[in-house]
Structures are given as C-alpha cells and as structure tokens.
Amino acid sequence: MATTRTATTNWQGSLMEGSGRVELQSSGLGTYDVTWASRAEDPNGRTSPEELIAAAHSSCFSMALSNGLAKAGTPPEALETKADVTFQPGEGITGIHLTVRGTVPGMTAEQFAEAAETAKTGCPVSKALAGTTITLDASLA
C-alpha cells in the first residue's frame, strides 16, 4: 500500500528578507520557521530544506541498514546515523555525508561497512537524491 506524507510551507516576502513556516501536516508534529539566512548562514533557531533532508536521509538510511542487518541474521542493538547535507549558495546541495556507528553483535567491521554501503544505495531517500554525491563513514561502536 502506497503512502503519501505532506508538509506545507507558507512564505512571505522576497528570498533575502522574507520568511516562511514549514508545517509537518501528516504527523502534526509541528511548524518550523525557515529563512534564507537559516539556510545559507546561521540557523538561529530556524530550520532549512537541507536540515529537513538530513533528517529524512538519516532516518531512512537507519531503517534500511537495520532491515538489511536483520535479514542477514545480525540484527543491530543500536545504530546512530548522522547526515551532513552541504549547501553552497549559487550551486545548491553539493553533497551528503552519512556517518553511522553501530552496535551489531557477531559482525566484523568489514561486514558492517559492506551492509552500510548496501543500505546507502538501497535506501529510498538515497535513491531520490541520486543526483547528489553521497559519501559514507561506517564503523562499529
């Protein structure tokens, strides 16, 4: 069964002086302020499209890796994934770097790195972001 998730942004004003509010409508979890400055400079308590992409990517990757490890008979005790999305004004998103640390009993560092690489390429968010360079650092805790 397909699912659809929805977020809405209401923006007021020009790019540089304006501001917006992003509402996570499907979950109802909240509404977040966004501005050009929060995207290209200091966040100052506001979010950006890149931070939202980082949240989506780190959670999707973690799910994909957890599933792959469990299917291989080595379910993880814990995974901690960080996604760093780099934005360069005038160029756009120039790269995404995933860092994952896992606690996976019975697995070698090499096996974990291989499973993480498979999850990186197979994760639906990675596939959606295929036009961007995605790098990975995977290690056992």
N, C-alpha and C positions, 0 to 999 in steps of 0.2 A: 504494500500500500504506500503510495507516494504521500509525502507531507510537504506542506508549504509553511514557511516561517516569515513573519512580516515585521519590518521596522519602518518607521516613518520619520523623516526629517522635515521640520519647518524652519526655513531660512528667511531672515530679514536683512535687507541691505546688500551692499556690494561685497565682493570677496574679502577685501582687506579690512573694511570697517564693520562688516556685518557679523551676524552670529546666528547660530541655529540650535535647535534642541532635537536630539535623536531619541525617539521613543521605541523601546522594545515592546512591540504590541502583542506578539504571540505569547510571550511569557508574562507580560505585565510587570517585569522586574524593575523597570524604572525608566526615567527620562534623563538624558545626559547632555550637558552643554558642549557645543563644538564651535570653534572659530578657526580662522586661518592661522592666527598666532599659535593656537594649541596644536596645530598640525605642523607648522614649519619652524616653530621656536619652542618656548617653554610651555608645557601643558597648563600650568597654573590652575589645577583642579578641574580641567576640562578634558574631554577625550578627543580622538581623531579617527578618521577612517582607518588609518594604519593600526591603531591600538585595537580597534574592533576586529580587524583582520587577524592580528596577532592572537587575540582571544579565540577566535574561530579556529585558527590553524593549530594552536597548541592543544586545544581540547579534541579536535578531530584526529590529530596525529596520535594522541594518547589513547584514544578509543581504538584506532586501527592497530597500534602496537600491542595493546592489551589483548585484543582479539587474536592477533597472529600468534602471540606467545602462548595463549591458552590452547589454541588449536594444535600447536606443536607439543603440547603436553607439559609446558613450563609456564603456568600462569604467574604473572608478576604479583609480588606482595605490594609493591608500590612503584609508581612512575611519577617523576616530576619533569614536566616539559616546559621550557621557556621558548617563546618565539619572538625574535627581534626582527621587526619589519622596518627597513630603512627607506625613508622618503627624502628625495632630493628635489627641492623646488625647481621647476623648469624641466625636470626629467621624469618625475613620478617615482613609483616604487622601484628601487634599484636592486633589491634583494631581500631575502628572508633567511634568517639563520635559526635553525632549531637546535636546542640543546636539551638532551634528555639524560637523566640519571635514573637508573632502575635498580630495584632490589628483586632479583629473579633467582631463587634457589635452583641449583643444578644446571646453570647456564654459564658458559665461558664468556669472556669479554668479546671474543670474535663472533660467537653465535649471537650475542646481543646486538652487536653492531650490524650484523647481517639482517637480523629481524627488524631493526630500526630503519635500515635503508629500504627494505621492502615496504614497511609502513609509510615511509616518506613518499614513495612513488605511488602507493595504492590508496592513500587517504583521499577522500573526495575533495577536500579543500585544496590539497596539493594539486590535484588534477585540475581544479577550477583556476588555479593560479599558475598553470603550466607556462605561461609567458614570462614568468619571473624566475630568476636564478634562486634555487632553494638549496642551502647547504645544511649539513648535519654534523653534530658532535654527539656521539652516543657513548656512554660508559656506565658500568655497573657502580653502584654506590659502595 
